[in-house]
Amino acid sequence: MRPCKSYRNSGFTLIELIVGIVVLAISLVVITSFLAPQAVRSIDPIYQVRSAELGSSLMNEILSKSFDENSDHTGGGLWRCGETGQPACKAADSYGPDGETRSQYNDVDDYNTNGNFVAIDDSLGTNLANIYRNYSYRVAIDSSENGINAAKRIDLWIRAPNGADYAFSAYRWNY
């Protein structure tokens, strides 16, 4: 006759199951507390790249314009503001659009936003509002001196949808 098999030593007790579930729950909470912040920050590199692209594009657009309203706008540089016999350069306190729309900006200081962030609209005939949704920019123009040897410092800030600002700077000389 065979002895009866004892089932006492096989399986898990209720206490062992509860302890296992509690350990599993604690480990999942710890893991997700480390992963959740990383997931939120994973979009930051995309914002940085897009802001760099936008900043570079806008800065190139600004630098392609004439130095001043009273300079040659044809691109030939036939005259410069402040030269002998030419009109004086525009005063720094009057920087900003001269009644022009964005598509009509013809000199660097037209882009001055007077300290305000402006929503992305269009650039050189391309509508950027849908491509750069929730991005904005601010431009400050500062003139080192007025006249033939003048330079304008262009400071451009791009504000990404996450609220981070990315700064770009360049100089435009009176030539």
C-alpha positions in Angstrom: 0.0 0.0 0.0 1.2 3.4 -0.9 1.3 6.2 1.6 -1.0 9.2 1.0 0.7 12.1 -0.5 0.8 15.2 1.7 -0.3 18.4 0.2 0.9 20.5 3.1 4.3 21.4 1.5 3.1 22.4 -2.0 1.7 25.8 -3.1 1.7 29.2 -1.4 0.0 30.3 1.7 -2.2 33.4 1.7 0.3 35.4 3.6 3.0 34.6 1.1 0.7 35.8 -1.8 -0.1 39.0 0.0 3.6 39.7 0.7 4.5 39.0 -2.9 1.7 41.4 -4.2 2.9 44.2 -1.8 6.5 43.8 -2.9 5.4 43.9 -6.6 3.3 47.0 -6.0 6.1 48.8 -4.2 8.6 47.9 -7.0 6.2 49.1 -9.7 5.6 52.4 -7.9 9.4 53.0 -7.6 9.9 52.2 -11.3 7.1 54.4 -12.5 8.2 57.3 -10.3 11.6 57.2 -12.1 10.1 56.8 -15.6 7.3 59.3 -15.5 9.5 62.4 -15.2 11.8 61.1 -17.9 8.8 60.7 -20.3 7.8 64.4 -19.7 11.4 65.6 -20.4 11.7 63.4 -23.5 10.1 66.1 -25.6 12.7 68.7 -24.6 15.3 67.8 -27.3 12.6 68.1 -30.0 11.7 71.6 -28.7 15.4 72.5 -28.7 16.0 71.3 -32.3 12.8 73.0 -33.6 13.7 76.2 -31.7 17.2 76.2 -33.2 15.8 75.7 -36.7 13.3 78.5 -36.2 15.8 80.8 -34.7 18.3 80.2 -37.4 15.7 80.8 -40.1 14.4 84.0 -38.6 17.9 85.3 -37.9 18.9 84.6 -41.6 15.7 86.4 -42.7 16.6 89.4 -40.5 20.2 89.6 -41.6 19.2 89.5 -45.3 17.5 92.9 -44.9 19.1 96.3 -45.3 20.9 97.9 -42.3 18.5 100.8 -42.0 15.4 102.4 -43.5 17.7 105.1 -45.0 20.1 102.6 -46.6 20.1 101.1 -50.1 17.3 98.4 -50.2 18.3 96.9 -53.6 21.1 94.8 -52.1 23.7 96.6 -54.2 24.9 98.7 -51.3 25.2 101.8 -53.4 24.7 104.1 -50.4 24.8 103.7 -46.7 22.9 105.8 -44.2 25.1 108.4 -42.5 27.5 108.6 -45.4 28.3 112.1 -46.7 25.4 113.3 -48.7 23.1 110.5 -47.5 20.3 110.7 -44.9 21.2 109.9 -41.3 20.5 106.5 -39.9 17.3 106.0 -38.0 17.4 106.8 -34.3 17.3 103.8 -31.9 14.1 105.0 -30.2 12.2 104.7 -33.5 13.1 101.1 -34.2 10.2 98.9 -35.3 8.0 98.5 -38.4 7.5 101.7 -40.4 3.9 101.0 -41.0 4.8 97.9 -42.9 3.4 94.4 -42.6 5.7 91.5 -42.0 5.9 90.7 -45.7 7.0 94.3 -46.4 9.9 94.5 -43.9 12.9 95.9 -45.7 15.4 96.7 -42.9 16.7 95.1 -39.8 15.0 97.3 -37.2 11.5 96.6 -38.6 11.7 93.3 -36.7 12.0 94.9 -33.3 9.1 93.7 -31.2 9.5 96.3 -28.4 10.0 93.6 -25.7 6.9 91.6 -26.6 6.7 88.0 -27.7 5.0 87.6 -31.0 3.2 84.5 -32.3 4.9 82.8 -35.3 3.1 83.9 -38.4 4.6 83.7 -41.8 8.2 84.0 -43.1 9.1 84.9 -46.6 5.7 83.9 -47.9 5.6 80.6 -46.0 2.9 80.1 -43.4 4.7 78.9 -40.2 1.7 79.1 -37.8 0.8 75.4 -38.2 4.3 74.1 -38.4 5.5 76.0 -35.2 2.3 75.9 -33.2 2.6 77.6 -29.8 6.1 79.0 -30.6 6.7 82.7 -30.3 9.6 85.0 -30.8 10.9 88.3 -29.6 13.5 90.6 -31.3 15.5 93.4 -29.7 17.7 95.7 -31.9 20.4 97.7 -30.2 22.6 100.2 -32.1 26.2 100.7 -31.0 26.5 104.1 -32.6 24.9 106.1 -35.3 26.5 106.8 -38.6 28.8 105.2 -41.1 30.5 102.8 -38.6 27.3 101.8 -36.9 26.4 98.2 -36.1 23.1 96.8 -34.8 23.1 94.0 -32.4 20.1 91.7 -33.1 18.9 89.6 -30.1 16.3 87.0 -30.9 14.5 84.8 -28.4 12.4 81.8 -29.4 9.9 80.6 -26.8 9.0 76.9 -27.1 5.6 75.5 -26.1 7.1 74.3 -22.8 8.0 77.9 -21.9 11.8 77.5 -22.4 13.5 80.5 -24.1 16.4 80.0 -26.6 18.5 83.0 -27.4 20.3 83.9 -30.6 22.4 87.0 -31.3 24.1 88.5 -34.4 25.5 91.9 -35.6 24.5 93.7 -38.8 27.0 96.3 -39.9 26.3 99.4 -42.0 27.6 98.2 -45.3 
